[in-house]
Every structure is written in structure tokens, then in C-alpha cells.
Amino acid sequence: MFSKIKREIDLVERHLAVLRTVRENQPIGIDKLATTLDLPKNNVRTSLHILENNGFIQASKPGAVAQKISPDDTRAIENEIEEMIERLKDLKKKQIRNL
């Protein structure tokens, strides 16, 4: 029942690791990203597509380049994560005890 949620968290964690690595090493190609993060190339490619579709990176001939992330964007990401944490805490508090 919880395996799908755990997989989704793993995906978000991977996307953020890819973004952080792009920011630190830009421009960077798929091969170097995969080696640096010790991930399969297809996983890196998927994360790059997600990040590009959401405006966090841009593809270029020499490799991925991070877009500027505003403080508002950073806060929005933090708020989304915090909201999920609070929902899980609420689930634990209210729902599990009533089983």
C-alpha cells in the first residue's frame, strides 16, 4: 500500500539531486550526470525531462544548464514538501490510531 508513495518520494529526491548536480557542474551531459550520481542514464534522462518541463533546467548542446530559481520558487518547493509532511503527520495521528 505504501510502496507507490515511497517510489514517488524517491523520484522527487532523484530529481532534486539531478538539479543540484546540474547547478554545480553546468553545463553537464547525461553521461557525466549518470556517473556523478551513480544512476542509470535512462533515470537521469527522465529526471532531466521532468526538470526541463517544469522550467528548472534548459537543454543545450554542451549539456543541461540550470535556470535561475527565484526565492519564491524555492519557498514554493519547501512549502509543497512541508505540506506533504504535515499531511503524513496528520494521517499518522488521526487515521492510524483509529484502526
N, C-alpha and C positions, 0 to 999 in steps of 0.2 A: 504494500500500500504506500509506503514512503519512498520506495526506490526511485520513482519518477521525480519527486521533489529533490532528492539528493542529486540526481543526474543534472537537473536544471541548475542547482547551486554550483555544481562542478563546472558547468558550461559558463556561467557568469564569471566564476573565478578564472577560468581559462581566458575568456575574452578580455578581462581586465589585465591579466598577466601579459597577453599579447600587446595590448595597448601600451602598457607601461614599457615593455621592451622596445616597441616601435619608437616611443618618445625618447628613450635613452640612446638609441642606435640609428636613428633615421638618417638617410633612407636605408631601409633594410628589406632584403628579399625573403621569400618564403624559405629557401634552403637555410639561410643563416638563422632565421627565426626558429625554425624547427630544431636546429642543432642547439641553439642557445637555450631554448625552453625544454629540450628533450621531449618533443611532441612529434607525432606523425605529421607529415606535410599536409595531408588532407584535413586534419583537425585545424592546423594553422590557417589553411586556405578558407575554411568555413568561418573561423573567427574573423579573419580579415574582411570577408564579405559582410558579415554582420556589422562590424565596426564601420565599414565604409557606408553601408546603407543607413546607418544612424548618424553619419556625419562626423565621426571621431577620427577617421583617417582618410587619406586620399592615396589612390594608387598612382605611381609614377614609374617611368622607365627604369630608374635605378632601384626602385623598391618603394615600400609603403612609407608615407610621411604622415605624421600626426597633425591634425588640425588643432588650432588653438581652442582650448576648453576654458570657457569663462567660469568665474567663481559661481555664477548662478547655475551653470551646468553641473559643476562639482557638487554644489548643495543639493541639486535635484537628484543626483545619483545617491548621495548619502541619505537623503530623505526616503527614497524608494527602499533602500536596504533597511533603514530603521523601521519603516512601516511594516516590512515583512517580518522583522524580528519581533516587533510588538504583537503582530497577529499570531505568530507562533507561541509567544509567551501567553497570550490570551487563550489560545487553544489548549495549551498545557494546563493552565489554571482552571478554566471553566469546563472544558469538554472531557478531558481525561478523568478527572475526579468523579464525574457523573456516570461513568460506565458501569 
